[in-house]
Amino acid sequence: MPQLTPAPWFAILVFSWLVFLTIVVPKTLNHKFPNDPTPQSTQVPKTTPWTWPW
């Protein structure tokens, strides 16, 4: 059964992972997101308790 010989498939697997890690990952990590989160203020807003009308 030629499908069970690991010689060509292992080389294809290693080469595809090498291409993925050296080309695809840096390209996707290089993108900049336009909506960067803004830092929140450190002050806690002052809240007042609400009295129920009944």
LUMBAMI-737287 format. One record per residue: residue number from 0; residue in three letters; y, x, z of N, C-alpha, C, O in turn. Coordinates in Angstrom, 3 decimals, padded with zeros to 6 digits. Atoms other than C-alpha are relative to their C-alpha. Example, Ala and Ser with C-alpha at 12.3 -4.5 7.8 and 13.67 -1.06 7.14 Angstrom:
<site><num>0</num><residuo>ala</residuo><n_py>-001.190</n_py><n_px>000.890</n_px><n_pz>000.000</n_pz><ca_py>-004.500</ca_py><ca_px>012.300</ca_px><ca_pz>007.800</ca_pz><c_py>001.200</c_py><c_px>000.900</c_px><c_pz>000.000</c_pz><o_py>001.181</o_py><o_px>001.936</o_px><o_pz>000.665</o_pz></site>
<site><num>1</num><residuo>ser</residuo><n_py>-001.190</n_py><n_px>-000.820</n_px><n_pz>-000.060</n_pz><ca_py>-001.060</ca_py><ca_px>013.670</ca_px><ca_pz>007.140</ca_pz><c_py>001.090</c_py><c_px>-000.770</c_px><c_pz>000.730</c_pz><o_py>002.198</o_py><o_px>-000.261</o_px><o_pz>000.899</o_pz></site>
***
This chain:
<site><num>0</num><residuo>met</residuo><n_py>-001.180</n_py><n_px>000.845</n_px><n_pz>000.000</n_pz><ca_py>000.000</ca_py><ca_px>000.000</ca_px><ca_pz>000.000</ca_pz><c_py>001.244</c_py><c_px>000.891</c_px><c_pz>000.000</c_pz><o_py>001.503</o_py><o_px>001.570</o_px><o_pz>000.994</o_pz></site>
<site><num>1</num><residuo>pro</residuo><n_py>-001.161</n_py><n_px>-000.901</n_px><n_pz>000.071</n_pz><ca_py>003.155</ca_py><ca_px>001.808</ca_px><ca_pz>-001.121</ca_pz><c_py>001.157</c_py><c_px>-000.429</c_px><c_pz>000.898</c_pz><o_py>002.047</o_py><o_px>000.379</o_px><o_pz>001.166</o_pz></site>
<site><num>2</num><residuo>gln</residuo><n_py>-001.101</n_py><n_px>000.440</n_px><n_pz>-000.856</n_pz><ca_py>005.428</ca_py><ca_px>-000.311</ca_px><ca_pz>001.106</ca_pz><c_py>-000.040</c_py><c_px>000.673</c_px><c_pz>001.366</c_pz><o_py>000.980</o_py><o_px>000.733</o_px><o_pz>002.054</o_pz></site>
<site><num>3</num><residuo>leu</residuo><n_py>000.135</n_py><n_px>-000.564</n_px><n_pz>-001.329</n_pz><ca_py>004.090</ca_py><ca_px>001.431</ca_px><ca_pz>004.202</ca_pz><c_py>000.316</c_py><c_px>001.487</c_px><c_pz>000.062</c_pz><o_py>000.325</o_py><o_px>002.061</o_px><o_pz>001.151</o_pz></site>
<site><num>4</num><residuo>thr</residuo><n_py>-000.371</n_py><n_px>-001.412</n_px><n_pz>-000.054</n_pz><ca_py>005.034</ca_py><ca_px>004.963</ca_px><ca_pz>003.196</ca_pz><c_py>001.459</c_py><c_px>000.108</c_px><c_pz>000.410</c_pz><o_py>002.325</o_py><o_px>-000.443</o_px><o_pz>-000.268</o_pz></site>
<site><num>5</num><residuo>pro</residuo><n_py>-001.380</n_py><n_px>-000.022</n_px><n_pz>-000.510</n_pz><ca_py>008.166</ca_py><ca_px>005.784</ca_px><ca_pz>005.202</ca_pz><c_py>000.913</c_py><c_px>000.995</c_px><c_pz>-000.698</c_pz><o_py>002.106</o_py><o_px>001.042</o_px><o_pz>-000.401</o_pz></site>
<site><num>6</num><residuo>ala</residuo><n_py>-000.810</n_py><n_px>-001.071</n_px><n_pz>000.578</n_pz><ca_py>009.364</ca_py><ca_px>008.637</ca_px><ca_pz>003.019</ca_pz><c_py>001.246</c_py><c_px>-000.507</c_px><c_pz>-000.729</c_pz><o_py>002.338</o_py><o_px>-000.062</o_px><o_pz>-000.374</o_pz></site>
<site><num>7</num><residuo>pro</residuo><n_py>-001.261</n_py><n_px>000.390</n_px><n_pz>000.652</n_pz><ca_py>011.796</ca_py><ca_px>006.842</ca_px><ca_pz>000.646</ca_pz><c_py>000.817</c_py><c_px>-000.964</c_px><c_pz>000.838</c_pz><o_py>002.045</o_py><o_px>-000.944</o_px><o_pz>000.760</o_pz></site>
<site><num>8</num><residuo>trp</residuo><n_py>-000.750</n_py><n_px>001.024</n_px><n_pz>-000.731</n_pz><ca_py>012.727</ca_py><ca_px>004.010</ca_px><ca_pz>003.013</ca_pz><c_py>000.772</c_py><c_px>000.587</c_px><c_pz>001.157</c_pz><o_py>001.865</o_py><o_px>000.121</o_px><o_pz>001.480</o_pz></site>
<site><num>9</num><residuo>phe</residuo><n_py>-000.729</n_py><n_px>-000.639</n_px><n_pz>-001.096</n_pz><ca_py>013.672</ca_py><ca_px>006.250</ca_px><ca_pz>005.890</ca_pz><c_py>001.240</c_py><c_px>000.723</c_px><c_pz>-000.511</c_pz><o_py>002.284</o_py><o_px>000.708</o_px><o_pz>000.140</o_pz></site>
<site><num>10</num><residuo>ala</residuo><n_py>-001.164</n_py><n_px>-000.677</n_px><n_pz>000.581</n_pz><ca_py>015.962</ca_py><ca_px>008.277</ca_px><ca_pz>003.646</ca_pz><c_py>001.069</c_py><c_px>-001.018</c_px><c_pz>-000.400</c_pz><o_py>002.261</o_py><o_px>-000.776</o_px><o_pz>-000.211</o_pz></site>
<site><num>11</num><residuo>ile</residuo><n_py>-000.962</n_py><n_px>001.055</n_px><n_pz>000.359</n_pz><ca_py>017.571</ca_py><ca_px>005.078</ca_px><ca_pz>002.343</ca_pz><c_py>000.667</c_py><c_px>-000.552</c_px><c_pz>001.249</c_pz><o_py>001.872</o_py><o_px>-000.803</o_px><o_pz>001.247</o_pz></site>
<site><num>12</num><residuo>leu</residuo><n_py>-000.564</n_py><n_px>000.504</n_px><n_pz>-001.256</n_pz><ca_py>018.038</ca_py><ca_px>003.831</ca_px><ca_pz>005.911</ca_pz><c_py>001.023</c_py><c_px>000.973</c_px><c_pz>000.573</c_pz><o_py>002.110</o_py><o_px>000.563</o_px><o_pz>000.980</o_pz></site>
<site><num>13</num><residuo>val</residuo><n_py>-000.914</n_py><n_px>-001.004</n_px><n_pz>-000.549</n_pz><ca_py>019.638</ca_py><ca_px>007.078</ca_px><ca_pz>007.068</ca_pz><c_py>001.252</c_py><c_px>000.121</c_px><c_pz>-000.859</c_pz><o_py>002.360</o_py><o_px>000.225</o_px><o_pz>-000.332</o_pz></site>
<site><num>14</num><residuo>phe</residuo><n_py>-001.161</n_py><n_px>-000.118</n_px><n_pz>000.881</n_pz><ca_py>021.881</ca_py><ca_px>007.304</ca_px><ca_pz>004.022</ca_pz><c_py>000.910</c_py><c_px>-001.219</c_px><c_pz>000.103</c_pz><o_py>002.133</o_py><o_px>-001.081</o_px><o_pz>000.089</o_pz></site>
<site><num>15</num><residuo>ser</residuo><n_py>-000.836</n_py><n_px>001.200</n_px><n_pz>-000.107</n_pz><ca_py>023.039</ca_py><ca_px>003.688</ca_px><ca_pz>004.338</ca_pz><c_py>000.765</c_py><c_px>-000.017</c_px><c_pz>001.318</c_pz><o_py>001.923</o_py><o_px>-000.434</o_px><o_pz>001.345</o_pz></site>
<site><num>16</num><residuo>trp</residuo><n_py>-000.718</n_py><n_px>-000.068</n_px><n_pz>-001.268</n_pz><ca_py>023.898</ca_py><ca_px>004.185</ca_px><ca_pz>008.027</ca_pz><c_py>001.069</c_py><c_px>001.087</c_px><c_pz>-000.037</c_pz><o_py>002.133</o_py><o_px>000.930</o_px><o_pz>000.561</o_pz></site>
<site><num>17</num><residuo>leu</residuo><n_py>-000.999</n_py><n_px>-001.051</n_px><n_pz>000.127</n_pz><ca_py>025.696</ca_py><ca_px>007.396</ca_px><ca_pz>007.184</ca_pz><c_py>001.226</c_py><c_px>-000.499</c_px><c_pz>-000.760</c_pz><o_py>002.360</o_py><o_px>-000.216</o_px><o_pz>-000.371</o_pz></site>
<site><num>18</num><residuo>val</residuo><n_py>-001.110</n_py><n_px>000.588</n_px><n_pz>000.760</n_pz><ca_py>027.803</ca_py><ca_px>005.569</ca_px><ca_pz>004.584</ca_pz><c_py>000.735</c_py><c_px>-001.016</c_px><c_pz>000.856</c_pz><o_py>001.966</o_py><o_px>-001.054</o_px><o_pz>000.857</o_pz></site>
<site><num>19</num><residuo>phe</residuo><n_py>-000.628</n_py><n_px>001.027</n_px><n_pz>-000.835</n_pz><ca_py>028.432</ca_py><ca_px>002.713</ca_px><ca_pz>006.995</ca_pz><c_py>000.876</c_py><c_px>000.619</c_px><c_pz>001.081</c_pz><o_py>001.994</o_py><o_px>000.159</o_px><o_pz>001.311</o_pz></site>
<site><num>20</num><residuo>leu</residuo><n_py>-000.756</n_py><n_px>-000.584</n_px><n_pz>-001.103</n_pz><ca_py>029.569</ca_py><ca_px>004.945</ca_px><ca_pz>009.836</ca_pz><c_py>001.157</c_py><c_px>000.873</c_px><c_pz>-000.456</c_pz><o_py>002.131</o_py><o_px>001.032</o_px><o_pz>000.281</o_pz></site>
<site><num>21</num><residuo>thr</residuo><n_py>-001.084</n_py><n_px>-000.883</n_px><n_pz>000.427</n_pz><ca_py>031.728</ca_py><ca_px>007.267</ca_px><ca_pz>007.763</ca_pz><c_py>001.043</c_py><c_px>-000.690</c_px><c_pz>-000.869</c_pz><o_py>002.174</o_py><o_px>-000.213</o_px><o_pz>-000.951</o_pz></site>
<site><num>22</num><residuo>ile</residuo><n_py>-000.952</n_py><n_px>000.640</n_px><n_pz>000.911</n_pz><ca_py>033.378</ca_py><ca_px>004.832</ca_px><ca_pz>005.335</ca_pz><c_py>000.433</c_py><c_px>-001.377</c_px><c_pz>000.502</c_pz><o_py>001.630</o_py><o_px>-001.656</o_px><o_pz>000.581</o_pz></site>
<site><num>23</num><residuo>val</residuo><n_py>-000.336</n_py><n_px>001.389</n_px><n_pz>-000.311</n_pz><ca_py>033.212</ca_py><ca_px>001.228</ca_px><ca_pz>006.480</ca_pz><c_py>000.672</c_py><c_px>-000.132</c_px><c_pz>001.364</c_pz><o_py>001.661</o_py><o_px>-000.854</o_px><o_pz>001.489</o_pz></site>
<site><num>24</num><residuo>val</residuo><n_py>-000.559</n_py><n_px>000.151</n_px><n_pz>-001.348</n_pz><ca_py>033.936</ca_py><ca_px>001.615</ca_px><ca_pz>010.200</ca_pz><c_py>001.440</c_py><c_px>000.496</c_px><c_pz>000.091</c_pz><o_py>002.268</o_py><o_px>-000.228</o_px><o_pz>000.645</o_pz></site>
<site><num>25</num><residuo>pro</residuo><n_py>-001.414</n_py><n_px>-000.396</n_px><n_pz>-000.073</n_pz><ca_py>037.149</ca_py><ca_px>003.688</ca_px><ca_pz>009.861</ca_pz><c_py>000.922</c_py><c_px>-000.914</c_px><c_pz>-000.806</c_pz><o_py>002.075</o_py><o_px>-001.117</o_px><o_pz>-000.427</o_pz></site>
<site><num>26</num><residuo>lys</residuo><n_py>-000.852</n_py><n_px>000.910</n_px><n_pz>000.768</n_pz><ca_py>038.426</ca_py><ca_px>001.314</ca_px><ca_pz>007.184</ca_pz><c_py>000.287</c_py><c_px>-001.274</c_px><c_pz>000.770</c_pz><o_py>001.408</o_py><o_px>-001.782</o_px><o_pz>000.725</o_pz></site>
<site><num>27</num><residuo>thr</residuo><n_py>-000.237</n_py><n_px>001.236</n_px><n_pz>-000.749</n_pz><ca_py>037.963</ca_py><ca_px>-001.720</ca_px><ca_pz>009.406</ca_pz><c_py>000.810</c_py><c_px>000.259</c_px><c_pz>001.265</c_pz><o_py>001.582</o_py><o_px>-000.604</o_px><o_pz>001.683</o_pz></site>
<site><num>28</num><residuo>leu</residuo><n_py>-000.770</n_py><n_px>-000.297</n_px><n_pz>-001.201</n_pz><ca_py>039.383</ca_py><ca_px>000.000</ca_px><ca_pz>012.487</ca_pz><c_py>001.436</c_py><c_px>000.397</c_px><c_pz>-000.317</c_pz><o_py>002.266</o_py><o_px>000.466</o_px><o_pz>000.589</o_pz></site>
<site><num>29</num><residuo>asn</residuo><n_py>-001.326</n_py><n_px>-000.430</n_px><n_pz>000.396</n_pz><ca_py>042.448</ca_py><ca_px>001.083</ca_px><ca_pz>010.535</ca_pz><c_py>000.974</c_py><c_px>-001.162</c_px><c_pz>-000.181</c_pz><o_py>002.173</o_py><o_px>-000.934</o_px><o_pz>-000.337</o_pz></site>
<site><num>30</num><residuo>his</residuo><n_py>-000.869</n_py><n_px>001.159</n_px><n_pz>000.206</n_pz><ca_py>043.805</ca_py><ca_px>-002.464</ca_px><ca_pz>010.166</ca_pz><c_py>000.914</c_py><c_px>-000.205</c_px><c_pz>001.199</c_pz><o_py>000.523</o_py><o_px>000.028</o_px><o_pz>002.343</o_pz></site>
<site><num>31</num><residuo>lys</residuo><n_py>-000.961</n_py><n_px>000.322</n_px><n_pz>-001.044</n_pz><ca_py>046.869</ca_py><ca_px>-003.419</ca_px><ca_pz>012.138</ca_pz><c_py>000.130</c_py><c_px>-001.519</c_px><c_pz>000.078</c_pz><o_py>000.202</o_py><o_px>-002.201</o_px><o_pz>-000.945</o_pz></site>
<site><num>32</num><residuo>phe</residuo><n_py>-000.148</n_py><n_px>001.436</n_px><n_pz>-000.183</n_pz><ca_py>047.177</ca_py><ca_px>-006.883</ca_px><ca_pz>013.603</ca_pz><c_py>001.482</c_py><c_px>-000.321</c_px><c_pz>000.169</c_pz><o_py>002.164</o_py><o_px>000.344</o_px><o_pz>000.947</o_pz></site>
<site><num>33</num><residuo>pro</residuo><n_py>-001.434</n_py><n_px>000.282</n_px><n_pz>-000.074</n_pz><ca_py>050.607</ca_py><ca_px>-008.492</ca_px><ca_pz>013.133</ca_pz><c_py>000.428</c_py><c_px>-000.631</c_px><c_pz>001.319</c_pz><o_py>001.593</o_py><o_px>-000.515</o_px><o_pz>001.700</o_pz></site>
<site><num>34</num><residuo>asn</residuo><n_py>-000.371</n_py><n_px>000.692</n_px><n_pz>-001.238</n_pz><ca_py>050.512</ca_py><ca_px>-010.465</ca_px><ca_pz>016.382</ca_pz><c_py>-000.464</c_py><c_px>000.808</c_px><c_pz>001.203</c_pz><o_py>-001.444</o_py><o_px>000.457</o_px><o_pz>001.861</o_pz></site>
<site><num>35</num><residuo>asp</residuo><n_py>000.340</n_py><n_px>-000.792</n_px><n_pz>-001.174</n_pz><ca_py>050.417</ca_py><ca_px>-007.790</ca_px><ca_pz>019.037</ca_pz><c_py>000.406</c_py><c_px>-000.773</c_px><c_pz>001.253</c_pz><o_py>001.459</o_py><o_px>-001.411</o_px><o_pz>001.265</o_pz></site>
<site><num>36</num><residuo>pro</residuo><n_py>-000.362</n_py><n_px>000.739</n_px><n_pz>-001.210</n_pz><ca_py>050.385</ca_py><ca_px>-009.256</ca_px><ca_pz>022.533</ca_pz><c_py>001.215</c_py><c_px>000.616</c_px><c_pz>000.682</c_pz><o_py>001.338</o_py><o_px>001.839</o_px><o_pz>000.763</o_pz></site>
<site><num>37</num><residuo>thr</residuo><n_py>-001.182</n_py><n_px>-000.476</n_px><n_pz>-000.700</n_pz><ca_py>053.655</ca_py><ca_px>-008.993</ca_px><ca_pz>024.393</ca_pz><c_py>-000.322</c_py><c_px>000.134</c_px><c_pz>001.478</c_pz><o_py>-001.085</o_py><o_px>-000.672</o_px><o_pz>002.011</o_pz></site>
<site><num>38</num><residuo>pro</residuo><n_py>000.304</n_py><n_px>-000.155</n_px><n_pz>-001.431</n_pz><ca_py>053.575</ca_py><ca_px>-007.731</ca_px><ca_pz>027.965</ca_pz><c_py>000.609</c_py><c_px>-001.138</c_px><c_pz>000.809</c_pz><o_py>001.738</o_py><o_px>-001.562</o_px><o_pz>000.563</o_pz></site>
<site><num>39</num><residuo>gln</residuo><n_py>-000.466</n_py><n_px>001.088</n_px><n_pz>-000.858</n_pz><ca_py>053.903</ca_py><ca_px>-010.427</ca_px><ca_pz>030.572</ca_pz><c_py>000.884</c_py><c_px>000.570</c_px><c_pz>001.107</c_pz><o_py>000.769</o_py><o_px>001.735</o_px><o_pz>001.487</o_pz></site>
<site><num>40</num><residuo>ser</residuo><n_py>-000.865</n_py><n_px>-000.454</n_px><n_pz>-001.088</n_pz><ca_py>056.527</ca_py><ca_px>-010.253</ca_px><ca_pz>033.264</ca_pz><c_py>-000.810</c_py><c_px>000.069</c_px><c_pz>001.294</c_pz><o_py>-001.781</o_py><o_px>-000.665</o_px><o_pz>001.479</o_pz></site>
<site><num>41</num><residuo>thr</residuo><n_py>000.717</n_py><n_px>-000.168</n_px><n_pz>-001.263</n_pz><ca_py>055.417</ca_py><ca_px>-009.130</ca_px><ca_pz>036.696</ca_pz><c_py>000.507</c_py><c_px>-000.946</c_px><c_pz>001.071</c_pz><o_py>-000.096</o_py><o_px>-001.038</o_px><o_pz>002.141</o_pz></site>
<site><num>42</num><residuo>gln</residuo><n_py>-000.547</n_py><n_px>000.923</n_px><n_pz>-000.992</n_pz><ca_py>057.562</ca_py><ca_px>-011.706</ca_px><ca_pz>038.501</ca_pz><c_py>-000.796</c_py><c_px>-001.300</c_px><c_pz>-000.014</c_pz><o_py>-001.104</o_py><o_px>-001.849</o_px><o_pz>-001.072</o_pz></site>
<site><num>43</num><residuo>val</residuo><n_py>000.719</n_py><n_px>001.263</n_px><n_pz>-000.135</n_pz><ca_py>055.728</ca_py><ca_px>-014.740</ca_px><ca_pz>039.800</ca_pz><c_py>001.037</c_py><c_px>-001.125</c_px><c_pz>-000.004</c_pz><o_py>002.005</o_py><o_px>-001.066</o_px><o_pz>000.753</o_pz></site>
<site><num>44</num><residuo>pro</residuo><n_py>-000.983</n_py><n_px>001.085</n_px><n_pz>000.010</n_pz><ca_py>057.563</ca_py><ca_px>-017.972</ca_px><ca_pz>038.949</ca_pz><c_py>-000.027</c_py><c_px>-000.791</c_px><c_pz>001.314</c_pz><o_py>-001.081</o_py><o_px>-001.023</o_px><o_pz>001.908</o_pz></site>
<site><num>45</num><residuo>lys</residuo><n_py>-000.103</n_py><n_px>000.744</n_px><n_pz>-001.255</n_pz><ca_py>058.822</ca_py><ca_px>-019.906</ca_px><ca_pz>041.938</ca_pz><c_py>-000.359</c_py><c_px>-001.462</c_px><c_pz>-000.259</c_pz><o_py>000.242</o_py><o_px>-002.127</o_px><o_pz>-001.102</o_pz></site>
<site><num>46</num><residuo>thr</residuo><n_py>000.414</n_py><n_px>001.391</n_px><n_pz>000.150</n_pz><ca_py>057.087</ca_py><ca_px>-023.226</ca_px><ca_pz>042.251</ca_pz><c_py>000.312</c_py><c_px>-000.759</c_px><c_pz>001.274</c_pz><o_py>000.276</o_py><o_px>-000.206</o_px><o_pz>002.373</o_pz></site>
<site><num>47</num><residuo>thr</residuo><n_py>-000.275</n_py><n_px>000.849</n_px><n_pz>-001.162</n_pz><ca_py>057.978</ca_py><ca_px>-026.090</ca_px><ca_pz>044.522</ca_pz><c_py>-001.057</c_py><c_px>-001.096</c_px><c_pz>000.052</c_pz><o_py>-001.482</o_py><o_px>-001.596</o_px><o_pz>-000.990</o_pz></site>
<site><num>48</num><residuo>pro</residuo><n_py>001.010</n_py><n_px>001.060</n_px><n_pz>-000.102</n_pz><ca_py>055.488</ca_py><ca_px>-028.619</ca_px><ca_pz>045.862</ca_pz><c_py>000.578</c_py><c_px>-001.338</c_px><c_pz>-000.433</c_pz><o_py>001.764</o_py><o_px>-001.613</o_px><o_pz>-000.253</o_pz></site>
<site><num>49</num><residuo>trp</residuo><n_py>-000.436</n_py><n_px>001.293</n_px><n_pz>000.506</n_pz><ca_py>055.657</ca_py><ca_px>-032.052</ca_px><ca_pz>044.364</ca_pz><c_py>-000.445</c_py><c_px>-001.066</c_px><c_pz>000.987</c_pz><o_py>-001.621</o_py><o_px>-001.143</o_px><o_pz>001.343</o_pz></site>
<site><num>50</num><residuo>thr</residuo><n_py>000.338</n_py><n_px>001.068</n_px><n_pz>-000.950</n_pz><ca_py>055.797</ca_py><ca_px>-034.987</ca_px><ca_pz>046.730</ca_pz><c_py>-000.377</c_py><c_px>-001.248</c_px><c_pz>-000.773</c_pz><o_py>000.292</o_py><o_px>-001.641</o_px><o_pz>-001.728</o_pz></site>
<site><num>51</num><residuo>trp</residuo><n_py>000.476</n_py><n_px>001.209</n_px><n_pz>000.689</n_pz><ca_py>053.868</ca_py><ca_px>-038.050</ca_px><ca_pz>045.701</ca_pz><c_py>000.863</c_py><c_px>-001.186</c_px><c_pz>000.435</c_pz><o_py>001.216</o_py><o_px>-001.293</o_px><o_pz>001.610</o_pz></site>
<site><num>52</num><residuo>pro</residuo><n_py>-000.939</n_py><n_px>001.077</n_px><n_pz>-000.331</n_pz><ca_py>056.015</ca_py><ca_px>-041.213</ca_px><ca_pz>045.523</ca_pz><c_py>-000.627</c_py><c_px>-001.132</c_px><c_pz>000.819</c_pz><o_py>000.112</o_py><o_px>-001.997</o_px><o_pz>001.289</o_pz></site>
<site><num>53</num><residuo>trp</residuo><n_py>000.539</n_py><n_px>001.116</n_px><n_pz>-000.751</n_pz><ca_py>053.579</ca_py><ca_px>-043.499</ca_px><ca_pz>047.280</ca_pz><c_py>-000.334</c_py><c_px>000.381</c_px><c_pz>001.376</c_pz><o_py>-000.804</o_py><o_px>-000.452</o_px><o_pz>002.150</o_pz></site>
***
